[in-house]
Amino acid sequence: MSAQIISGKEVSAKVREQLKKDVEQMKSQFPDFRPGLVVLQVGDRDDSNLYISMKLKAAAEIGITANHLRLPKTATEDEVLRCIVEVNEDPSIHGLIVQLPLDSINRIDTEKVTNAVAPEKDVDGLTSINAGKLSRGELGNCFLPCTPNGCMELIRQTGVSVAGKNAVVIGRSKIVGAPMHDLLLWSHATVTTCHSKTVDLAAEVGKADILVVGAGKPEMVKGEWVKKGAVVIDCGINYIPDSTKPNGKRVVGDVHYSSAKERAGYITPVPGGVGPMTVAMLMQNTVESAKRFLQTYRPGKWNISYTKLNLLKPVPSDIEISRSCTPKPIDRLAREIGLFSEEVELYGKTKAKVQLDTIKRLKDQPDGKYVVVTGITPTPLGEGKSTTTVGLVQALGAHLNLNVFACVRQPSQGPTFGIKGGAAGGGYSQVIPMEEFNLHLTGDIHAITAANNLVAAAIDARMFHESTQSDKALFNRLVPLSSGQRKFSPIQLNRLKRLGIEKSDPSALTEDEISRFVLRLDIDPDTITWQRVMDTNDRFLRKITIGQSPTEKGFTRTTQFDISVASEIMAVLALTSGLEDMRQRLAKMVVASSRSGVPITTEDLGVSGALTVLMRDAIKPNLMQTLEGTPVFVHAGPFANIAHGNSSILADKIALKLVGPEGFVVTEAGFGADIGMEKFFNIKCRYSGLRPHVVVLVATVRALKMHGGGPTVTAGLPLPKEYTDENLELLEKGCSNLKKQVENAKAFGVPVVVAVNAFKTDTDAELDLVCSLAKAAGAFDAVRCSHWAEGGAGAVALGQAVQKAANSPSDFRFLYDVELPIVDKIRIIAQKIYGADDVELLPEAQQKVEVYTKQGFGNLPICMAKTHLSLSHDPEKKGVPTGFILPIRDIRASVGAGFLYPLVGTMSTMPGLPTRPCFYDIDLDPETEQINGLF
């Protein structure tokens, strides 16, 4: 009696129909979700192309999004591995097949390549991890190889129970024989594996109730070997000559079909047996992978782990807390928040730079909610903006389970070693490791220092050479002979175009054009605004004389050093939108004017390209983490009094994409709301195009008491009792400053949440008074916070208030139109934000208004350089001063950064060291290499 044919086509059709229903079910639950499959091929083999087309067709029928990723025959092993890593990290892909063989002219280790596939995406079941789980019997926790799994499905279709049967597997390949043995074994069969060294193969085959053949030899198993009634599964695909066929050959299996079917009970045909099942099982594994993904998947939600804090009382020092927590490896955090490995450049284990291409990849991802943290007018008592920023993101992430990013500025090492100390937050709300945060980080400030000083050197060198050479000599040196020819550099060609000279051959220039090209920039030394910088507080560099060496031939001039974070290049870094934009901004920086009043730029000096090279790594945001494991971008650190005092636009933009539409990005503006916040809105938001959802305004009871007329605080002495004892009258007077800053924030049409950063000496009555007065002033909400002592848990109420405020109506607007005259813009800020009656421009400032308007810079936004210690220009005037005229001493231009900065009073751009600087306490333990005394 002839065997019953097991049709792989029929069985696979049933499997595919069920998979189709499964995919439809996923889509009904998650409308934007599709199982994803990638087939990676190297080369262009015809047989591989045929198999791939079958797989892609099956995927399309089921509803799987399948992509064919083809690499050329010239692909190297590294290129193949890079492609695999990209697919491994793509959350929209749930299955990855590496089509074998790898058809490359280069040597590629197939084992290494197949094992590079993430086990959870290894729908072929070929990785060592999946194979190992199968060999241990963990069938529910791995992917089964497709051909053996298809064979098992065909056996099940016969209705024959596998348990207790004698099973024989011919072949021991990793793809068929070995996993087939394991599957039969774990289905409780007694399994014998036969191979080329097996003695008396016919006798072994004759014992088999179930026979699976995958030897790769045409018709090697004869019909008379087969046990009567056996189940025969033929995995072979072989070609033998056949003159009756158009191509002269036909397909046969490893079993002699016509004779075997006369003895077997069930048999698979070739073709039409195992082949269709292999494809069906591949699709089944892909759908199963997608199901597993959905078990932990929530649309837009990171798969992130948080660090549990071990809170101690009393609260230890910041450095002790920082060291008590082991940061997650930064590459792990990067994966958790959806960054690909190729987008992350590791700087050790706890910090990394993120590539700007991330924005392009996520361009279609909606932005998250945007929150800016600011404060009342600062006092020496401190308000804790950085601590509140970190506490808030820890609350939103670790406790309210939202995607959240903090974006903060990089601290200057000048204040770190000087008087302020670090800026990583404090208590149980810190960025860690605080030592790396506060010292060097990834070298961005050093890059700015180098770039800034290159410009300074270029200015003085140009002035020197112009004064000692003729036009012809200058030209010959600017365009030197090389191999008998002169050739313009790209920057010099740009200069020619700006001069209207459409020539690229130096020998074609006329004498007049040569004269115009070398253009004695004729810099007026009195107009030079570009200073040298260093990242150290050094008061004795505030005014210096340079050029005193005999080699400078008497060309001396007076200049000064600024601190590095005061450089315009730092402001450019913070406001740029990308590499090309940064190149243009660096080129537009005005360093001086000529004697005829023409602005001189870095492009005129020919140095702008070199500046871009020095800044090419600094432009990438730095990734770190908080104590509770939430991500932080630390990037840029412009001064908040002479520059805009905010972290970078690029960090904010990448973070907003990464958190997704339900997430939050919390960024911090320097100093009080009248400075950092006003500049955040009018400058940063104007250039970024981003619109904030919430302002968080930080206040403390004791700082408000100082604004109410509290006594002076002396460093090193105990606080006067006015700050430690309940004093509601003093507090209420000081809340006038809080009310004004709430009013300032609301002037931009954004809801305000007041965060009252509580200290242990604050009473309930005092905290309640601040909250009630803040709400009466128009705040959306006001909540007390204890994040310094409790971490994110102490800012949960703040996080909830921010969530509600972010969903409330807002009507964001700028304070002024940039097209207004310069003086009008200054006046609007002075009157509406500071509360001044009017402004007074001193002669030098008035002259600059005329110069900048004439030079075409009049439509730039305004960045007021004013003391941060008062709403007025007088740092001694606390609370809300009234009846004052704001004096504008001078106005300067940061054309590359894109703003004018009026100087209100005297602004120091180089801090000095105090009598006892912080560096007295800082040292390195040579045994442990541990930094001591940083805080």
Secondary structure as GFF3:
##gff-version 3
##sequence-region A 1 935
A	DSSP	beta_strand	4	5	.	.	.	ID=ss1
A	DSSP	alpha_helix	8	29	.	.	.	ID=ss2
A	DSSP	beta_strand	36	42	.	.	.	ID=ss3
A	DSSP	alpha_helix	46	62	.	.	.	ID=ss4
A	DSSP	beta_strand	65	71	.	.	.	ID=ss5
A	DSSP	alpha_helix	77	89	.	.	.	ID=ss6
A	DSSP	beta_strand	95	98	.	.	.	ID=ss7
A	DSSP	alpha_helix	110	116	.	.	.	ID=ss8
A	DSSP	three_ten_helix	119	121	.	.	.	ID=ss9
A	DSSP	alpha_helix	128	135	.	.	.	ID=ss10
A	DSSP	three_ten_helix	139	141	.	.	.	ID=ss11
A	DSSP	alpha_helix	146	158	.	.	.	ID=ss12
A	DSSP	beta_strand	166	170	.	.	.	ID=ss13
A	DSSP	alpha_helix	177	186	.	.	.	ID=ss14
A	DSSP	beta_strand	190	194	.	.	.	ID=ss15
A	DSSP	alpha_helix	201	206	.	.	.	ID=ss16
A	DSSP	beta_strand	210	213	.	.	.	ID=ss17
A	DSSP	three_ten_helix	223	225	.	.	.	ID=ss18
A	DSSP	beta_strand	231	234	.	.	.	ID=ss19
A	DSSP	beta_strand	238	241	.	.	.	ID=ss20
A	DSSP	beta_strand	249	252	.	.	.	ID=ss21
A	DSSP	alpha_helix	257	260	.	.	.	ID=ss22
A	DSSP	beta_strand	266	267	.	.	.	ID=ss23
A	DSSP	alpha_helix	274	296	.	.	.	ID=ss24
A	DSSP	alpha_helix	318	324	.	.	.	ID=ss25
A	DSSP	alpha_helix	330	336	.	.	.	ID=ss26
A	DSSP	three_ten_helix	341	343	.	.	.	ID=ss27
A	DSSP	beta_strand	344	346	.	.	.	ID=ss28
A	DSSP	beta_strand	352	354	.	.	.	ID=ss29
A	DSSP	alpha_helix	357	361	.	.	.	ID=ss30
A	DSSP	beta_strand	369	375	.	.	.	ID=ss31
A	DSSP	alpha_helix	385	394	.	.	.	ID=ss32
A	DSSP	pi_helix	395	399	.	.	.	ID=ss33
A	DSSP	beta_strand	404	408	.	.	.	ID=ss34
A	DSSP	alpha_helix	413	417	.	.	.	ID=ss35
A	DSSP	beta_strand	425	426	.	.	.	ID=ss36
A	DSSP	beta_strand	429	432	.	.	.	ID=ss37
A	DSSP	alpha_helix	434	438	.	.	.	ID=ss38
A	DSSP	alpha_helix	444	468	.	.	.	ID=ss39
A	DSSP	alpha_helix	471	478	.	.	.	ID=ss40
A	DSSP	beta_strand	481	482	.	.	.	ID=ss41
A	DSSP	beta_strand	485	486	.	.	.	ID=ss42
A	DSSP	alpha_helix	490	498	.	.	.	ID=ss43
A	DSSP	three_ten_helix	506	508	.	.	.	ID=ss44
A	DSSP	alpha_helix	511	518	.	.	.	ID=ss45
A	DSSP	three_ten_helix	525	527	.	.	.	ID=ss46
A	DSSP	beta_strand	532	534	.	.	.	ID=ss47
A	DSSP	three_ten_helix	539	541	.	.	.	ID=ss48
A	DSSP	beta_strand	544	546	.	.	.	ID=ss49
A	DSSP	three_ten_helix	550	552	.	.	.	ID=ss50
A	DSSP	beta_strand	557	559	.	.	.	ID=ss51
A	DSSP	beta_strand	561	563	.	.	.	ID=ss52
A	DSSP	three_ten_helix	564	566	.	.	.	ID=ss53
A	DSSP	alpha_helix	568	575	.	.	.	ID=ss54
A	DSSP	alpha_helix	579	588	.	.	.	ID=ss55
A	DSSP	beta_strand	590	593	.	.	.	ID=ss56
A	DSSP	beta_strand	599	601	.	.	.	ID=ss57
A	DSSP	alpha_helix	602	605	.	.	.	ID=ss58
A	DSSP	alpha_helix	608	614	.	.	.	ID=ss59
A	DSSP	beta_strand	622	626	.	.	.	ID=ss60
A	DSSP	beta_strand	631	634	.	.	.	ID=ss61
A	DSSP	alpha_helix	649	659	.	.	.	ID=ss62
A	DSSP	beta_strand	664	668	.	.	.	ID=ss63
A	DSSP	pi_helix	673	677	.	.	.	ID=ss64
A	DSSP	alpha_helix	678	679	.	.	.	ID=ss65
A	DSSP	pi_helix	680	684	.	.	.	ID=ss66
A	DSSP	alpha_helix	685	688	.	.	.	ID=ss67
A	DSSP	beta_strand	694	699	.	.	.	ID=ss68
A	DSSP	alpha_helix	701	707	.	.	.	ID=ss69
A	DSSP	alpha_helix	721	724	.	.	.	ID=ss70
A	DSSP	alpha_helix	728	746	.	.	.	ID=ss71
A	DSSP	beta_strand	752	757	.	.	.	ID=ss72
A	DSSP	alpha_helix	764	776	.	.	.	ID=ss73
A	DSSP	beta_strand	781	785	.	.	.	ID=ss74
A	DSSP	alpha_helix	787	790	.	.	.	ID=ss75
A	DSSP	three_ten_helix	791	795	.	.	.	ID=ss76
A	DSSP	alpha_helix	796	806	.	.	.	ID=ss77
A	DSSP	alpha_helix	822	829	.	.	.	ID=ss78
A	DSSP	pi_helix	830	834	.	.	.	ID=ss79
A	DSSP	beta_strand	838	841	.	.	.	ID=ss80
A	DSSP	alpha_helix	843	855	.	.	.	ID=ss81
A	DSSP	beta_strand	885	888	.	.	.	ID=ss82
A	DSSP	beta_strand	890	894	.	.	.	ID=ss83
A	DSSP	beta_strand	899	903	.	.	.	ID=ss84
A	DSSP	three_ten_helix	918	921	.	.	.	ID=ss85
A	DSSP	beta_strand	923	925	.	.	.	ID=ss86
A	DSSP	beta_strand	930	932	.	.	.	ID=ss87
###
